């Protein structure tokens, strides 16, 4: 009888594991901007590409951290990649606008996309 009471107390007071909240967030690229400099009255030197993006939190859970990889290709078909982590808070049912830069050599940008996303 005492053993039953002790076992009931031990298993009754044990903390049950809570399920991970389902985070419903995504990225959207808003625009790309690439500066260029006219050098020595003969050539344009292309600069880094600034990627403007939004983190859209559709869920009911606050996003405290997000990670992503920016993939960009220039007009010479050379592929560039940069991974970043941000510890910015995105409240539920809102979006946050941000930007980052990626160097793609001395060429014009062809496209950029965001891959390998992670939200916490």
MOBEL-V191679 format. One record per residue. N is the residue number from 0. SS is DSSP state (alpha for helix, beta for strand, coil for the rest). PHI is phi in degrees with one decimal (none if undefined). PSI is psi in degrees with one decimal (* if undefined). Layout:
n->N ss->SS phi->PHI psi->PSI
n->N ss->SS phi->PHI psi->PSI
This chain:
n->0 ss->coil phi->none psi->-46.0
n->1 ss->alpha phi->-64.4 psi->-39.4
n->2 ss->alpha phi->-61.6 psi->-40.6
n->3 ss->alpha phi->-64.9 psi->-40.7
n->4 ss->alpha phi->-66.8 psi->-42.1
n->5 ss->alpha phi->-64.7 psi->-45.4
n->6 ss->alpha phi->-64.4 psi->-39.1
n->7 ss->alpha phi->-64.3 psi->-41.1
n->8 ss->alpha phi->-65.9 psi->-43.1
n->9 ss->alpha phi->-63.9 psi->-47.0
n->10 ss->alpha phi->-81.6 psi->-23.5
n->11 ss->alpha phi->-75.4 psi->-31.2
n->12 ss->alpha phi->-93.4 psi->-6.2
n->13 ss->coil phi->-66.1 psi->138.4
n->14 ss->coil phi->-75.0 psi->128.4
n->15 ss->coil phi->-81.9 psi->144.8
n->16 ss->coil phi->-68.6 psi->136.1
n->17 ss->coil phi->-95.5 psi->142.4
n->18 ss->coil phi->-70.7 psi->144.5
n->19 ss->coil phi->-62.4 psi->134.3
n->20 ss->coil phi->-67.4 psi->145.6
n->21 ss->coil phi->-84.4 psi->113.7
n->22 ss->coil phi->-91.8 psi->122.3
n->23 ss->coil phi->-110.9 psi->84.1
n->24 ss->beta phi->-133.9 psi->158.8
n->25 ss->beta phi->-154.0 psi->166.0
n->26 ss->beta phi->-106.7 psi->151.4
n->27 ss->beta phi->-141.3 psi->127.2
n->28 ss->beta phi->-81.8 psi->122.2
n->29 ss->beta phi->-87.3 psi->-44.4
n->30 ss->beta phi->-165.5 psi->164.7
n->31 ss->beta phi->-122.4 psi->141.2
n->32 ss->beta phi->-137.1 psi->128.8
n->33 ss->beta phi->-127.6 psi->120.9
n->34 ss->beta phi->-83.9 psi->152.3
n->35 ss->beta phi->-138.6 psi->154.1
n->36 ss->beta phi->-123.0 psi->132.8
n->37 ss->beta phi->-84.4 psi->115.1
n->38 ss->beta phi->-108.6 psi->126.0
n->39 ss->coil phi->55.5 psi->31.8
n->40 ss->coil phi->55.0 psi->22.8
n->41 ss->coil phi->-131.4 psi->-38.6
n->42 ss->beta phi->-134.8 psi->155.4
n->43 ss->beta phi->-97.4 psi->132.9
n->44 ss->beta phi->-105.5 psi->119.6
n->45 ss->beta phi->-81.2 psi->139.8
n->46 ss->beta phi->-100.5 psi->-165.9
n->47 ss->beta phi->-67.1 psi->156.1
n->48 ss->beta phi->-97.6 psi->128.9
n->49 ss->beta phi->-98.4 psi->121.2
n->50 ss->beta phi->-102.8 psi->115.5
n->51 ss->beta phi->-94.8 psi->125.7
n->52 ss->beta phi->-138.1 psi->166.5
n->53 ss->beta phi->-125.9 psi->140.8
n->54 ss->beta phi->-102.5 psi->116.8
n->55 ss->beta phi->-107.2 psi->116.6
n->56 ss->beta phi->-103.8 psi->101.4
n->57 ss->coil phi->-87.1 psi->-14.5
n->58 ss->coil phi->-83.4 psi->-172.7
n->59 ss->coil phi->-105.2 psi->9.1
n->60 ss->coil phi->-110.0 psi->141.1
n->61 ss->coil phi->-75.2 psi->132.8
n->62 ss->beta phi->-93.9 psi->121.3
n->63 ss->coil phi->-101.5 psi->-17.5
n->64 ss->coil phi->-153.2 psi->141.7
n->65 ss->beta phi->-140.9 psi->147.2
n->66 ss->beta phi->-128.3 psi->148.7
n->67 ss->beta phi->-159.2 psi->168.1
n->68 ss->beta phi->-125.0 psi->125.2
n->69 ss->beta phi->-91.3 psi->126.6
n->70 ss->beta phi->-114.8 psi->128.8
n->71 ss->beta phi->-135.6 psi->148.9
n->72 ss->beta phi->-128.2 psi->138.0
n->73 ss->beta phi->-95.8 psi->177.7
n->74 ss->coil phi->-70.4 psi->-12.1
n->75 ss->coil phi->-88.8 psi->9.6
n->76 ss->coil phi->62.9 psi->32.0
n->77 ss->coil phi->-96.7 psi->134.4
n->78 ss->beta phi->-100.0 psi->132.1
n->79 ss->beta phi->-125.4 psi->150.1
n->80 ss->beta phi->-146.4 psi->141.7
n->81 ss->beta phi->-144.1 psi->134.1
n->82 ss->beta phi->-107.3 psi->139.4
n->83 ss->beta phi->-140.4 psi->153.5
n->84 ss->beta phi->-125.0 psi->139.4
n->85 ss->beta phi->-130.2 psi->134.9
n->86 ss->coil phi->-105.0 psi->58.5
n->87 ss->coil phi->-105.6 psi->141.4
n->88 ss->coil phi->-88.1 psi->131.6
n->89 ss->beta phi->-120.4 psi->103.7
n->90 ss->coil phi->-61.5 psi->163.2
n->91 ss->coil phi->-62.2 psi->143.2
n->92 ss->coil phi->60.5 psi->32.9
n->93 ss->beta phi->-135.4 psi->178.8
n->94 ss->beta phi->-138.1 psi->152.7
n->95 ss->beta phi->-122.7 psi->132.4
n->96 ss->beta phi->-100.0 psi->136.1
n->97 ss->beta phi->-151.1 psi->176.9
n->98 ss->beta phi->-151.4 psi->161.6
n->99 ss->beta phi->-149.1 psi->164.9
n->100 ss->beta phi->-117.1 psi->148.0
n->101 ss->beta phi->-140.2 psi->132.0
n->102 ss->coil phi->-85.4 psi->135.3
n->103 ss->coil phi->-130.3 psi->35.9
n->104 ss->coil phi->68.6 psi->-161.0
n->105 ss->coil phi->-97.6 psi->56.9
n->106 ss->coil phi->-137.9 psi->165.2
n->107 ss->coil phi->-79.3 psi->145.1
n->108 ss->beta phi->-74.6 psi->136.6
n->109 ss->beta phi->-95.1 psi->-46.4
n->110 ss->beta phi->-163.3 psi->166.5
n->111 ss->beta phi->-144.4 psi->149.3
n->112 ss->beta phi->-147.7 psi->163.6
n->113 ss->beta phi->-113.5 psi->125.8
n->114 ss->beta phi->-128.5 psi->176.6
n->115 ss->beta phi->50.5 psi->53.3
n->116 ss->beta phi->-85.8 psi->147.5
n->117 ss->beta phi->-147.2 psi->134.6
n->118 ss->beta phi->-123.8 psi->141.1
n->119 ss->coil phi->-136.4 psi->*
